[in-house]
Amino acid sequence: MTSGQRVTAGEAYLAAYDEHIRGRITAAGAAGAADRDGPAGRKSWQGERGLTTYRGLGGLDGAALDAFIARQRDHFTRLGHPAE
């Protein structure tokens, strides 16, 4: 975005969400474990559930996107966690 361009409320909310929420979700800590897989961050909570989050998929499509999705599914299946 260049100087003078207006930011919509939706764009501002998404930027704030990306900065404040997605970063914390993908941080490891006492509440769970976190790792990264390409453009995605993955978080799991011991004995509970898992979450995959991302800001963008970096142009993944077709077979590469299918493989990315399968890796997320397989990761949480190995942990025995339902995931979103």
Secondary structure as GFF3:
##gff-version 3
##sequence-region A 1 84
A	DSSP	alpha_helix	9	17	.	.	.	ID=ss1
A	DSSP	pi_helix	18	22	.	.	.	ID=ss2
A	DSSP	alpha_helix	23	25	.	.	.	ID=ss3
A	DSSP	beta_strand	33	37	.	.	.	ID=ss4
A	DSSP	beta_strand	40	44	.	.	.	ID=ss5
A	DSSP	beta_strand	50	54	.	.	.	ID=ss6
A	DSSP	alpha_helix	62	79	.	.	.	ID=ss7
###
